[in-house]
Amino acid sequence: MYQYTEFDKQFVRARAAQHRDQLERYQAGQLSGDEFKPLRLQNGWYVQRYAPMLRVAVPYGEISAPQLKVLAQIAREYDTPDAALLAEAQATQDKIAGLAPKLTTNYGHFTTRQNVQFNWIPLSKSAEVMDLLASVNMHGIQTSGNCIRNTTTDELAGVAVDEVVDPRPYAELIRQWSTLHPEFAFLPRKFKIAITGAQEDRAAIGWHDVGLQMVKNAAGEVGFKVLVGGGMGRTPVVGTQIREFLPWNQIMNYLEAVIRVYNRWGRRDNLYKARIKILVKAEGQRYFDEVEAEYQDILVKDGGLHTIPQAEFDRVAACFAAPALNLPSDQGEWAAKAEADVSIEAAKTPAFSRWLAQNVKPHQNPALRAVSLSFKRVGQAPGDATADQLDAAAALVAKYSAGEARVTHTQNLVLPWVRLDQLHALWLEAKALGLAQPNIGLLTDMIACPGGDYCALANARSLPLAAAITERYQDLDELNDLGHIDFHISGCINSCGHHHSGHIGILGVDKDGKEWYQVTLGGSDGKDLSGPTVAGKVVGPSFSSFEVPDVIEAILDTYKALRTSQGHKAEAFIDTLRRVGQDPFKAAANAARHPAEETTV
């Protein structure tokens, strides 16, 4: 992991102190609510449907065991609203027609941007929380506002067997360059960057304002393929390639040009047309040409001010060296024996074997594996972790993964440095904690935003639908038979649940003050090597909350009836959908409607 310098530490502590001063002035009436709002947002403090929400930055998903322990402390001691407020909020939820789970407190939530959120911390306690975060080099800087947000990457960065270049040093350099960048503090709209260095795109770069894929040219030189103008929301657009190969040390100069042109010409008169995707779609080649001209000016007139010096890159890259794990000197022979022992244990224990198949990934080092802890289980929302679970996860990370974990795009936690000979012990402990569900990549490993249960922007709730689908599909044999399915749920068109990129997507919509849901099919986030990054298509009019589980079941039954097989391997859901088209699935979905429900929207 990147090691903060004394400057970094002082900067974060000073930011926390600044927030405390601003909060005290607000509480004393020296700052109005309107004056305090942009100040708190700059530190990740929102005000949501019922209470403040804090978004904690986890740059490119890397998080340490001590940081997880502090997040657990925050969940336990601060994520607790006044009892009257909680009762009022629950009473409001209970009045909403449809499925209504109880609101929960004292937990953190892993997000699709590899951050962590808290939903119930009183604003009056926010300065104490910021001080706690600063004690482990954490903060909420640029997790909100019209600025460059947290740069995301592949959760297997640095360990993936299909990796071309480790993207983490570059993600860290982008973090340092973008943090409180004076020119880009008030962009037309928020700006998101994703970077991957692997052949399989696990960072969904096509769906970002800027997507960066690390490549090597014919001479073996490292560089970037640059995509610009991707995004979801009301107008889903896949990014357009603007550069096939950009030398690695020029990435900050080029990003400066891309964002400077957007800052100059992006719309500020219409919130819904302010993202860079709208500018790229409207201007096309004119925008690309202006970026290139700006880039040349930066190189010539400014002397390439942000060209990355080799020495600085080497300093940052050294922080991402593999940790010392006390592996035997005869690592090859040892690994072979350890793998044989794991296979013997798997043959004796089917549940362990299933977990190995779903939750354990190969590693660049044959003596190691990358292991996913699943935060998708009955009784809790996708990505939620209680204070006790965060504490337990911290202990597992310290014991089995050299103190380092990764928050994933799919709202789980990856331990990237697990020894082969410790897999069974880790499984036993994770299983006892309820974190060893062997469902990674399967239907119940869904992405879901907090939706209308917490978010003031949502049209409908996501979490009750997530709970209903999770409860319906608990048979592991059935889940494995269905195979890999990306299932994503958003509570509104802002698409925080990334419904556009789901093989099956659910979008909450409002009709006359009631909750309804559209179903989309055929989306992709880029990791389907068999097909392009595309937005899913709506299958028809909207469905009620009671109908959606039956609609999903009808779609999946149609898949099972239409799929082909090669040997013992069944055709994947997305491949069947692409082969036969959407009509059979649309017909099945519409046939699953409840006759008594009005479903037009």
Secondary structure, 3 states (H helix, E strand, C coil): CCCCCHHHHHHHHHHHHHHHHHHHHHHCCCCCHHHHHHHHHCCCEEECCCCEEEEECCHHHEEEHHHHHHHHHHHHHCCCCCHHHHHHHHHHHHHCCCCCCCCCCCEEEECCCCCEEECCCCHHHHHHHHHHHHCCCCCCCCCCCCCECCCEECCCCCCCCCECCCCHHHHHHHHHHHCCCHHHCCCCCCECEEEECECCCCCCHHHCCEEEEEEECCCCCEEEEEEECCECCCCCECCEEEEEEEEHHHHHHHHHHHHHHHHHHCCCCCHHHCCHHHHHHHHCHHHHHHHHHHHHHHHHCCCCCCCCCHHHHHHHHHCCCCCCCCCCCCHHHHHHHHHHHHHHHHHHCHHHHHHHHHHEECCCCCCEEEEEECCCECCECCCEEEHHHHHHHHHHHHHHCCCEEEECCCCCEEEEEEEHHHHHHHHHHHHHCCCCCCCCCCCCCCEECCHHHCCCCCCCCCHHHHHHHHHHCCCHHHHHHHCCCCEEEECCCCCCCCHHHCCEEEEEEEECCEEEEEEEECCCCCCCCCCCCCCCEECCCCECCCCHHHHHHHHHHHHHHHCCEECCEECCHHHHHHHHCCHHHHHHHHHCCCCCCCCCC
